[in-house]
Amino acid sequence: MSAGYVLVNVDPGSESDVHKVALSLDCVTDANMLFGDYDLIVKIEASSMGEIARHVVESIRAIPGVANTKTLACAEMELSK
């Protein structure tokens, strides 16, 4: 399982609507509104990083009010003990 976080900027006044739509998406496991440089952070889980990229382009960026996104991919590595 792969995970990624998407930092989202939205059009002024659409924060709540974008948040609700993002939470309704099957690929989204969590979403929170933020203060600062970005308006929302969205966690996506999928079978691969390619699937996460597809969800960002086809689902997150398609939400009315989304102005831009920045995707942070979680590292997939085994830590030795």
C-alpha positions as CSV (number, residue, x, y, z in Angstrom):
1,M,0.0,0.0,0.0
2,S,1.3,3.4,-0.9
3,A,0.4,6.7,0.7
4,G,0.7,10.3,-0.2
5,Y,-0.3,13.7,1.2
6,V,-1.7,16.4,-1.1
7,L,-1.4,20.0,-0.1
8,V,-4.2,21.9,-1.8
9,N,-4.8,25.6,-2.5
10,V,-8.4,26.5,-3.2
11,D,-10.3,29.5,-4.5
12,P,-11.2,31.9,-1.7
13,G,-14.4,30.9,0.1
14,S,-14.5,27.3,-1.3
15,E,-12.5,25.7,1.5
16,S,-15.4,23.9,3.2
17,D,-16.9,22.7,-0.1
18,V,-13.6,21.3,-1.4
19,H,-13.0,19.6,2.0
20,K,-16.4,17.9,1.9
21,V,-15.9,16.6,-1.6
22,A,-12.4,15.4,-0.9
23,L,-13.6,13.4,2.1
24,S,-16.2,11.8,0.0
25,L,-13.7,10.3,-2.4
26,D,-12.9,6.6,-1.9
27,C,-9.1,7.1,-2.3
28,V,-9.0,9.7,0.5
29,T,-8.4,8.4,4.0
30,D,-8.2,11.8,5.8
31,A,-8.5,15.5,5.0
32,N,-8.0,18.6,7.1
33,M,-8.3,22.3,6.6
34,L,-5.1,24.3,7.3
35,F,-3.9,27.7,8.2
36,G,-0.9,29.0,6.3
37,D,0.5,28.5,2.8
38,Y,-2.0,25.8,1.9
39,D,-5.7,25.5,2.6
40,L,-6.1,21.7,2.9
41,I,-4.1,18.6,3.4
42,V,-5.5,15.4,2.0
43,K,-4.2,11.8,2.6
44,I,-4.5,9.3,-0.2
45,E,-3.9,5.6,0.0
46,A,-3.6,3.4,-3.1
47,S,-1.9,0.3,-4.4
48,S,1.0,2.2,-6.0
49,M,2.4,5.7,-6.4
50,G,1.1,5.7,-10.0
51,E,-2.4,5.2,-8.6
52,I,-2.0,8.1,-6.2
53,A,-0.8,10.3,-9.1
54,R,-3.9,9.2,-11.1
55,H,-6.2,10.0,-8.1
56,V,-4.6,13.5,-7.7
57,V,-5.0,14.4,-11.4
58,E,-8.4,12.8,-12.0
59,S,-10.1,13.3,-8.6
60,I,-8.5,16.0,-6.4
61,R,-7.7,18.5,-9.2
62,A,-11.2,17.9,-10.7
63,I,-12.9,19.2,-7.5
64,P,-14.5,22.7,-8.3
65,G,-12.5,25.3,-6.4
66,V,-9.1,23.6,-6.4
67,A,-6.5,26.1,-7.6
68,N,-3.4,24.0,-7.3
69,T,-1.9,21.0,-5.6
70,K,1.5,19.7,-4.3
71,T,1.8,16.0,-3.7
72,L,4.2,14.6,-1.1
73,A,4.9,10.8,-1.6
74,C,5.5,8.8,1.6
75,A,8.7,6.8,1.6
76,E,8.4,3.1,1.1
77,M,11.4,1.5,2.7
78,E,12.2,-1.1,5.3
79,L,14.1,0.1,8.3
80,S,16.6,-2.3,9.7
81,K,16.7,-2.9,13.5
